[in-house]
Amino acid sequence: MDIRQLEYFLAVVDNGGVNRAAAALHVAQPSLSQSVRKLEKDLRTELFHRVGRGLVLAPAGEALVGPARQILRDVDAARQAVREVRDVERGRIDIAALSDISTDPLSVWVANFRVKNPNVSLRVEERDHLSDVLELVKSGACELGVTMLPVPRGDGLLADELLVAQKFVLLLPPGTQSELPETVPLGSMTGIPLVMGERNTTTRDYVEAMLRESGVEPRVAVEVPQRGAVVPMVLSGAGAAIVSLRVALEARQRGAVVRAIEPQLQRRIGVVHRSGRLTAAASAFLEGTRADLASWNRAVERRMASGLSLIEAAGQAMSAMEKRQLDTFRARSPIACE
């Protein structure tokens, strides 16, 4: 019994006879009849009673109709899955993101995906407010939204998934290693001059709320509208900053001092999308991101188990992963790397 035999069998059932089935399938009538007879021989039973010049379903044929339809549905699903894997070689993903999440962690996820899928393009739409990110996804303008969780429960159009708990640390100017302990109590940060992004952004609102919850009124020494200016200002001695762990580790490579914070600050970052099936490219993006995050967590945990601090372990893991990423890029990218 093969797929074509089942297709021909159902065609006879649905069209009420061999001749009409052959016409519907654009095959020769003798070929179709032979296929049905072969199926009956394989199953060792009659599927149709021959009545005059017509066919009537036999009890075995009636029993086969449902399973045959399910088999063909499963085959179609398998073919579609293969096509979608193939189609990830091309396509485009539109992503909406909160502005201060697009730098970290989204930029890393996009870069990782692009290295592995160089023929897929991505567009990131930045918005300052959660409601605007959700609206871009609801309207269909963007397929995915990357934002803080939880999101408000509304009309049920959106599904959400936690991807990572983003950790925050204290970033200090070079040469300040001895001024603060390895782990800084949040409640002891009164008076420390801080470089912060503009007001009414999710990161600044979160950091200020956490400081005030610990009894500290933030001392904002410098307020900058461009998020990318925070690290250069800290490196130049304008003040300290509370930033995500990955951003801090990149600044550490340029001489900045990084200290853990107690209690640990972290916020939940996830993805939202419309309920229902995602495109193959978007599904591949999420699957790859989940795998990369799991690999990152294992690498950090393994190093911490050997006695390293979170910052040291994360720094080593980031260096190793960036090297592998660059090696993959060199092997696959059309851009020459020296």
Secondary structure by P-SEA (a helix, b strand, c coil): ccaaaaaaaaaaaaaccaaaaaaaacccaaaaaaaaaaaaaaacccccccccccccccaaaaaaaaaaaaaaaaaaaaaaaaaaaaacccbbbbbbbcccccccaaaaaaaaaaaacccbbbbbbbbccaaaaaaaaaaccccccccccccccccccbbbbbccbbbbbbbbccccccccccccccccccccbbbbcccccaaaaaaaaaaaaaccccccccccccccaaaaaaaaccbbbbccaaaaaaaaaabbbbbbcccbbbbbbbcccccccccaaaaaaaaaaaaaaaaaaaaaaaaaaacccaaaaaaaaaaaaaaaaaaaaaaccccccc
